[in-house]
Amino acid sequence: MTLRSTIQDLRAHAEVANDEHQVKVRTGQFADLSARLAPALAELPALNVALSEVAQLDIDLPAGREQDAAQVAEGLRALATEVPTLGMDQNLDLAKERVRSAEKYTRELRAVVSGAWQTYVSQPPPAINSDLIDALAHGGVDVEELRDALETARARLLAVTSRQIPDRGAVQKYRDTIESIHRCGEQIGDVVDPDIAEGIVGSQEPPGVPLTWFTPERLEKLRALGIVDRFQVRLQ
């Protein structure tokens, strides 16, 4: 073997080795891009749904967010299809920048949606005096149906509010659940003598009921139910 042929053979081996290295580098780059694309592709549809939900609330949202979210999702799907077809010598800087931009947008959208939803559902639900319900039951008043309805409503409220972002229909579910709890408060007055229902229900509201409401006759009825000690006098 001549020196010339030996050098040519060594160069050929070097080119093959270099190609193999380039293939490994490019494969790693593709894998990294695909791994970064996957979370955004998986999350954006849910964020789009959440955005349409919080748009029903009385809050200010950045203009065009819903349209932008749909466009970003479509762009990511196109990029995910495009990345595997890129050639060995093609520059990936543009693809990487598109991924970074999508990641940033997804983070910002998640923060907007989550913040709006958590602010909305953090408002306190209608106040229901569970001790009062227990006292009514102890006094012989049938409140089991009311108690079951209240427990069901509270369980539904917990299920809705425990989500970091709302799913489809979450706003209406929340409103329906709050209304159910409110009706439970009203129904407390339906299971007792109508004459004292106003005082029982009114005592659960922030203003309370005036002291003049507590006539001797009403106090006697409350005493018969075993709940007269549940009422407190608040000076204003």
ABEGO torsion letter per residue (X at the ends): XBAAAAAAAAAAAAAAAAAAAAAAAAAAAAAAAAAAAAAAAAAAAAAAAAAAAAAABBBBBBBGAAAAAAAAAAAAAAAAAAAAABBAABBAAAAAAAAAAAAAAAAAAAAAAAAAAAAAAABBBBBBBAAAAAAAAAAGBBAAAAAAAAAAAAAAAAAAAABABBBBGAAAAAAAAAAAAAAAAAAAAAABBAAAAAAAAAAABAAEBBAAABBAAAAAAAAAAGAAAABBBBBX
